[in-house]
Amino acid sequence: MCRGIRSTLTCSRPESALGFSVRADTLGRMDTQRSKQIRKPPQERRREVLDAAVELIGERGFNGMSVQDVADRVGISKQGVLRYVGSKDNMLAMVYHEYYNAIGSPEEFRASGLPGSGPGAMRFPAYLRFLVQCNAQRRMLVQLFSMLQVESFNPRHPLHEEFARRPEAIWQYYSGFAWDIPQWVGQWKDMRPLVRRAMEIMDGVQLRWLREPAIDLCEEWAAMEDVLFPLPLWEGYR
C-alpha cells in the first residue's frame, strides 16, 4: 500500500487525473502553510537580522562575515536581509547605535533610582559602576564593541571616523549632565583627564574579562575604582 504523499508520487500504479489534482492541492496547501509559518512582522524580522549580525560580528568580526552569513543564520534570502538593512555598512551602523550605545546611558542611570543617581547631583563613579554592571550582562555586545574597535583602525572601515571621534563624543555627551564632584577637583571641565583614563581602563578590563570568562567584571572594576577615585578624597562622592 502506498502511504502518504511521497509514497503516492512514487507508486507504480497508473494515476488518475483526479488523484493528481488532489495531491497537487495538498502540496499547495502545505507550501502555503509553510510560508505563513515563516512570515513575520517587519519589526520582528528586522530584530532577528540585527541579532544575527551581532552574533556574527562578535564571533568573526565585521570583515569576517557577510550579508549572506546573516541571511543563512536567520533563514531568509540575502535580498531579504538587505530589505531591512540597506547594505552591510549600514547594518553595522545600525547594530552599533541600536544595540551597544542604547544601553547603560546616564539617562538610564538617572532613572534607575540607584544610589548616586539623584537628579542634579549624579555621581560619576556611581554611574561608571552602573555601566559596568550593564556590560557584565551583555558579553556578546561587549565582544562586538571590542572587535569593531580594533577593526576600525583601518581607514576603510565604515566606523573608522566614528571610533576616532569616540573619546571626544563621550566627553561632550557626559558634559551634558550635572555631576556631583568634590570641591577639590574644581569644575567638571577639570575632570576631562580622569574621564579619559576611566574609559581607557574600562576597555582594558573588559578585554581581560572577555579572554577569561571566569573573571567577575564588577569585582575587577571595583579594584580600578579605588585607583581612579581613591578614598578619602572621594568620600561621599562615589
N, C-alpha and C positions, 0 to 999 in steps of 0.2 A: 504494500500500500504506500502511495506517495504521501508524505507528511509535510505540511507547511508550504510556504511559498517557494522556497528553494527546491524542495523535492518535486513540487508540481512542475516547475520550469524545466527540470532535467528528466522528467518522466518520459518513457519511450512510447507511450500510447499516443495516438493522434489527438490533437487539441481541437476543440470546437471554437468557433468564433466567439461564442458567448463566454466560454470559460476563460479565454484570453482577456476578454474585455473586463471580466470581474477581477482577474488578477492584476490587471493594469490599474484599475480603480483602487485596489487595495494598496498597491505600491505607491500610487499617487498620494493617497491619504497619509501613508506613513511618512513620505517625504515632506508633506505639508506640516504634519505634526512635529517632525524633527526640526523644521525651520522655525516653527513657532517656539519650540523649546529653547532655541539658542538666540532668538530675537530678544534684545534687552533695550531698556530705555537709553537714550543717548548719554545721559549723565552717568549712568551705571557703567556703560561700556567705556566711556572716557576714563572713568576712575580705574577700571581694570587695565586699560592701556598704560596709564601712568604708573600704576602699581607694578606692572611687569617691567617697565622701564627702570624704576627704582631698583628692583631686584637685580636686573641685568647689569646696570651701571655699577652697582655695589660689588657684583661678582667679577666683572670683566673690565670695568672702566668704560667711558664713553666711546673711546676709539676701538674697543674690542667687541662692541656689539653693533647690531644693525637694526633697521626698522623691521626687516624680515624676522629677526630673532624675537622681537616684541610680538609680532603677528603670530608666530608659532606658539609662543607661550600663552597668548590669550585665546588662540584658536580661531582667528579670523584672518582675512587676507591682508597683504601689505597695503593695498589701496584702502582697506577698511581702517587700518591704523592711521594712515595719512589723512583720512577724512576728519579725524579728531585732533591731530597734532600739526598738520600742515607740512612739516619737514622734520628731519632728525634734529637739526639745530634748534628748531622751535620747541620740540619735545623736551630737549634738555633744559631750556629756559623755564618751561612750564613745571618740570619736576623740581628744579632748584627753588623757584619762587613759591610754588604752591605747597611743597612738602617741607623742605628743610627750613626755609625762612618763615614759615607760617606758625611755627611752634616755639614756645619759650620766649616770647617777646616781653618787654617791660609792661605793655598793656595787660597782658595775661597775668603777670606778676602782681600788678596793681589791683586787679580784680580778684586775686586769689584769697585775700584776707589773711595771708601768712604774716608772721612777724617781720617787721621791716618793710611792709608793702603799703603803709598808710599814705593816702593822697597828700601830696605836697611835702612829704617827708620820707620818701623811699630811700632805703639804704642800699648802696651799690653792692657791698659784699653779700647781702642777703639775696639780692637779685641774681648774682652770679651763682650762688648756691642753688637757687631755683632753676636756673638754666641747666646746670649740670645734672640735676635730678631729672629734668625733662629729657636730656640727651641719654641718660642711663636707660631710659625706657624705649629708645629708638636706635638701637645699634645699627640697623641696616642703613638708616638715613645718615648717621654719623660716618659710616663707612663710605657711603656715596659722596658725602661732602669731602672727605679726605682724598678720595680718588680724583675727584674733579679739581681739587686744589692743586694737586701735583700735575695733572694733565694740562691745566690751564697755563703752565709756564710756556707752552708752545704758543707763539703769537697767532697761529692759525686757529687755535681752539675758540669755539663760539663764546666761551665765557672768559676769555683772556682778559679783556678790559674790565669785566665785572669783578674778577678776583683782584686785579691790580688796584682797583679803586676801593676794594672792600674795607681796608683799615680806616680810610677817611670817611667812608659812608657810615661805618659803625659809630665812629666818633660823633659825627653830625647827628645821627639818629639818637644816640644816648643823650646828647646835649639838649634834646627837646624835652627832657623830663626834669622834675625838681628833685634832686638828690640831697639827702641829709648827710653832710660830711663834716668831719672835725674842723674846728676853727683853725687849728694849727696848719691844716692843709692849705687854707686860703679859699679861693673861689673854685668853681667847677673846672674852669679852664686850666687850673693848675694840676688837675687830675689826669691830663692827657697822657703823660708818660706811663703812669700807673695803669691806666686803662689799656694801653697798647701792650704792656708787659703781661697783663692778666689774660688778654686774648691769645697771645703767643704761648703762654704757659698752658692754657686750656687746650689749645690744639695739640701740644706735645703730650699732655696727659691722656688725651683721647686716643692718640696713636698707640701709646703703650697699652691702653685698655683693649684696643682692637686686636693687638697682637697676642695679648694674654687675657682671654675671656674670664679667667678666674679672679682677676683683679676687681675690686669694688671701686667703681669710678667715683662714687661720692666720698668714700674714705680717702682716696688719692687726692681729691680736690680739697678736702678738709686740711690736709697737711700743707698744701700750697697756699691755702687761705691764711694760715698762720704766718707764712713768709710774706705774703703780699700786704696783709692788713694786721700787723702784729699788735698784740696786747702788751701794755695797757694803752698804747697810743690810739687804738681804735675802739677802746672800751665804750660801749653804748652806741656804737655806730655800725656794728656788724649784723 
